[in-house]
Amino acid sequence: MAVLGSKLAFMYVTCGDLKEGRRVFDTIANEKVFMWNFLMNEYSKVSDFKESVYLFNKMIQLGVCVDSYTLSCVLKCLAALGSIKDGPLVHGYLLKLGFGCYSNVVNSLITCYFKCGKVDNARKLFDEMNDRDVVSWNSMISGYVANGLAQKGLEIFIEMLSSDFDVDLATMVTVLSGCANCSTGALVFGRTVHTFAMKSGFNKEITFNNTLLDMYSKCGDLDSAVRVFEKMGKRSVVSWTSMIAGYAREGVSDGAIRLFCAMEREGVKPDVFAITSILHACARDGPLEIGGYSKNSFPNEALNLFVAMIQELEPDGITMACILPACASLAVLRERSRDSWLHFEKWIFDR
């Protein structure tokens, strides 16, 4: 009966019905670690990390033997939750069970410590590892960058190259992000990474190119960012947004506006970050009626962008200074743009 129940639960989950699969799973006495791991992983896929951790704790209570995959999964979930107190507890538990030498478990533990801000703990684990892989190095680089220690992340990258480890796409993307967030010498280092990546073929990857042009933009080299953008065979909304933000950051409002219009002509739907960037570009250009959609007699489009923005982000003073003149222009078009206007009015009165 347990075997049949497990297969039925597996079928439901595989077919996309996690709720029904879980219901079946809860009705059977299952001591097979595979199904527990399977469910933990499925809950983590839908970002229900608490339920994954709950299943792990239930496994322990029922005496189900865990494996390295179980521990790696629960550590990733704890990292996502930022659970400062539970990470060390699982660390002690896995050492007791003898999993302290499993690289996949230690890699997940390093990531968990970094996510919880325990940088020294993560470094100690890394230094004690006898069997590092590319994931170990990537975890250290990204962990330092995420904790505002980009310079240390770049130092780890140099150490990785000196140790003759092959880098992957994740390495290159993280290093470029580190350059973008590093205060000194970042542009020179970033150009070197760019050259290295071209020789290795990473410049064919859209994710790498998006991060590359973002790095150049944030480091103040807008010309290099433009060259990367123009050479890209395929562009995503992230590509366009990074360039728009770059123009806005440098105060080249006309360039940002032209690029935004070109993005729309290409049929690329702007995301909230593109909307925020273009609104700020318009605001930096002075009153909205000399900038953006209002400049081209499109106040309704400007308001539509604002409405989309406030679904996800709280506008600041610059945004409001940017949108209010468009509202004045839009008053005469109230009937034509009733839905957008009502959205805006509702947002104002809800404050």
Secondary structure, 3 states (H helix, E strand, C coil): CHHHHHHHHHHHHHCCCHHHHHHHHHCCCCCCHHHHHHHHHHHHHCCCHHHHHHHHHHHHHHCCCCCHHHHHHHHHHHHHHCCCCHHHHHHHHHHHHCCCCCHHHHHHHHHHHHHCCCHHHHHHHHHHCCCCCHHHHHHHHHHHHHCCCHHHHHHHHHHHHHCCCCCCHHHHHHHHHHHHCCCCCHHHHHHHHHHHHHHHCHHHCHHHHHHHHHHHHHCCCHHHHHHHHHHCCCCCHHHHHHHHHHHHHCCCHHHHHHHHHHHHHCCCCCCHHHHHHHHHHHHHCCCHHHCHHHHCCCHHHHHHHHHHHHCCCCCCHHHHHHHHHHHHHHHHHCCCCHHHHHHHHHHHHHC
